[in-house]
Amino acid sequence: MAKNKITEQLDSVEEYERRPVPESKLKNWKSFLGMYAGEHTAGTEFVIGPLFVAHGASANDLIWGLLIGNILAVLSWAFLTSPIAMKERITLYYLLEKISGKKVTTVYNLVNALMFCFLAGSMIAVSATAVGIPFGLAMPTLNDWLPNSIGWIVAVVAVGGVTTIVAMFGYNLVSKFANIAAPWMILVFVASAIAVLPELGVHSFSDFWVRANDTIWTGTPLEGQSQFTFWHIMFFAWFANMAMHIGMADLSILRYAKKWYYGFNSGAGMFVGHYIAWMASGILYALFLKETSFSTEFAPGPIAYRGAGIAGAIVVVIAGWTTANPTIYRAGLALQAIRPNWKTWKVTLVVGVITTVASMFPALVMKLLNFVALYGLILMPMGAVIIMDAYVIPKLKLKQYYAETFNKSANMAVVIAWGVTLLFSMWLNFSFGVEIFFLGLPGWFVAAALYLIISYFIQKNKTAGGIE
Amino acid sequence: MKTLLKLVSLIGLLATIVPSFLVFADIITLDTNKLLMIVGTLLWFISAPLWMNKKVE
């Protein structure tokens, strides 16, 4: 009886995968503020902030790089993603299907879902470092790629299981939980950093800048880590969520917005999560390095516990959880777009299992900066295609939604734009040593140009041949 | 009732953030701060769900 009731409740989860969100289901700005603030004050912030320290970012580069990069990210959400979300009010996956066709979308969705699983997996791994504290769990180090103990596997399975069950109940539950947790999480991040400042030699506000330069963000990378400059930090901050804004994945979220300018609500996530939280976690990590004589152990849970006690450990668990939830939800939407008849909760369950298995590998955490950049880069070309299809294709007197209009299962303009952009990025990386953080910007223009040129020739031939 | 709950939530948030400044000013110890933070956490999570999200839908 109880089982039937739960199944009924799960089956009733309606997320408007293949039709525009109706007016009555649109959400107010507060919903997005909580969602963005919660999602970007995540467990991974406890990894990214410390990795900037490990990569030898200087205090000046960090302050300015994060400021400019985050402003560019907010503008990308507000002026690229939001207007398209308002216009279409459908998921990224359904929109892509209309433009690129079922076959291309299937490949994209598989890649996308896998990327989301890995990302959510890293968040679950971060949470597991906090769950393991009371059990004396052996924590992974910067050089670990594989699970280092049975205890680690048990911890990630426990966190992954709970995260998946909550995600199975849909977006509303996730949004509500994120709303509740967000203000408290942010304060714990800030409080834990402020409380340890005296131990780093900061006893007054005037001390801060001096210690920031000589103790926290020293400008010297740890052994084996590459050197980060202003440009690394700025581009990382801008493109950390490239798949979501420029890559348009947040169409799935912002299609619920009443107004386009709700895209600016992403600023809550950027400036609280990707500024204050990255700096706070960097401060905590600097203390850890000082106390352990630059140990290679890398575990956000114990680092937060050192600064804020049990509240710090709880925030790592919840911060990982509130971000893993929407990420698993997005991965579920990606897979469901391939098989629309599958129930949302069943797809989410499958995604949750894949995510949990991925989270067993600490490499996802240790190489998070590179993975985040790679994931944005791989998915970004589709964002360029969508923008061109919405704004430039009609001006060239070509047809929008090519696959739907001409009843095609694969739009070769999209296939070539996507594939060649990724090859071009690899060429820049391998031949000229351009680091992955810098490949997104030139890649976007290559993808946009290729899509327009090839679309022109494909559609011109169709019209000339009288196919239309 | 809602006002009272909001007040409890506010106390919870204040208990989470304010003690860290007291540690910085060398008025309380880090251990006391950690204790107050967990009290603040409990107050927040007990009270906030009772008034937040009530008008979301």
Interface residues (C-beta under 8 A of the other chain):
Chain A: K27 N28 K30 S31 N172 S175 K176 N179 I180 P183 W184 L187 V188 V190 A191 S192 I194 A195 V196 L197 P198 V202 H203 A308 G309 I310 A311 G312 I314
Chain B: G12 L13 T16 I17 P19 S20 F21 V23 F24 D26 L30 D31 N33 K34 L35 M37 I38 G40 T41 W44 F45 A48 P49 M52 N53 V56 E57
